[in-house]
Amino acid sequence: MNNTANEVDKKILKTISNIDISKLKGAYNIRKDGKLFVRNTTPSINIVSKKDKDGIDIIIKENTKNESVHIPVILEKEGINDTVYNDFHVGENADVTIIAGCGIHNDSHKKSEHDGIHTFYVGKNAKVKYIENHYGEGSGDGKNVLNPTTIIYLEDGATLEMETLQIQGVTSTVRTTKAYLKENSNLVIKEKIMTTDSQEATTEFYVELNGENASTHVVSRSIAKDSSKQQFSSNIQGNTKCFAHVECDAIIMDKAKVVAIPRIDANNLDANLIHEAAIGKIAGEQLIKLMSLGLSEKQAEQEIIKGFLK
Amino acid sequence: MLELKNICFSRDGKDILKDINLKFSDNKVFVITGANGSGKSTLAKIIMGIEKPDKGNIIFNGTDITNLPINERSKLGIGFAFQQPVKFKGITVGDILNITAGKKLNRSQICEYLSDVGLCAKDYIDRELDSNLSGGELKRIEIAMLALKNSEFTLFDEPEAGIDLWSFNSLINIFERMKNDTKNTIVIISHQERILDIADEIIVFENGSVKEMGKKSKILPTLLISSKSTRYVKEGKDNE
């Protein structure tokens, strides 16, 4: 290892990727303050720096099974604005887990921003689990901004399950996800967001179901506290015999605002598309039930939130 | 012992409970019955602290709990099985039983409480308490929670509703065990003949008042012979 992780690095890595850097195995590429911090490759997974722009190509050989790739990003330098392009080339029949995420530690008054553009090319019948966590901390009043873009191409029979979590310390985020699905492919997206104070979070999903029997399930659960604002929009294009289910659930508290904009386009007679959206405060009966089990109102609220974002 | 003194409750100009005076002595099963809208459920909510009486006092083991919040009453030993179980997104059956126990239960403990209500733990422990469960399943989980809580004083609001596919005997067994094992008091709101049959005492409500109260042997025969306002039903049929 060329670089030594400090305590802040270790804490951030633990939070966003649940990894202990000293015990990290498999393929990984840790980026810190806009530069490569440490990298490891395996016989099946190669990581190569891009020559034309900032970023990496992650090349996963076909038939690679039970391997993982960690690509966390740490921002600690004040006032940093880091844009990175990461492309994942997943070979046919591979079955891998990819863990990404960005943690910002900002003690300054300046804005720290990370824009990660991730593109997935998932080969025939390959299976990918992609986990992305976002987290901000620091004593300064500088903004922590994260704008991730994810573009997904699923070949025939490919599946990708994406889990994203943003629960603390991100002042502003615009998350864009676009996906293009071929025959028999399946995309599952599970998004969890909690905003507090005056934070703002926008998520936009665009999914094209182009191949017969392609399917997607998008679930967004969010909690907006204080005077934070959230906007969820989804646009599903059913262009053939396909299935889509979009579920947007939000709890609003205090003076928060949540907007949900669903759009489902059935462009084929056999497109079966469902959108469900629900926004509301914590139900009084839920608080009463938990209080009748001995919890205080505050504890009941915490349990409801914990369960909702689990 | 729980005592209600002069409890009055009205809403929108309607007297829902009129000067209720009742004593629930220890280690007995009370069944409250009466027509829909006679004030039974409101009384249960008042005891749990979900509704506040306009007048009157609630005394539990010598302490006036009239102004105590729900959770304080729960800690003192009052439990309440809702008529309509509450749904939660994300909270699983295992989670709610852990919350009820106030600690993390192991799988075999959870299994024990779920099998008592006719549910197989491995099929249910990780399921969310939401619309994916049927009304009957939610109801059984609600009863399992109260059996686990094992409070000194437990209210069940129409526990039989929606359990038609489950052995009715199991429900009765739970009440019997809660009563016998720990000398608890159980108050059940019900129209179900077999539940009335396990009562030590029956309280009949009518238009917000206690119409009559007494030992089962005295009250039950008259109830079953004739009641124009209430229909008492046999096992396996809904009570509405």
Interface residues (C-beta under 8 A of the other chain):
Chain A: R221 D249 A283 E285 Q286 I288 K289 L290 M291 S292 L293 G294 L295 S296 E297 E303 I304 K306 G307 F308 L309 K310
Chain B: M48 I50 P69 I70 N71 S74 K75 G79 F80 F82 V86 F88 K89 G90 I91 T92 D95 I99 T100 G102 M145 K149
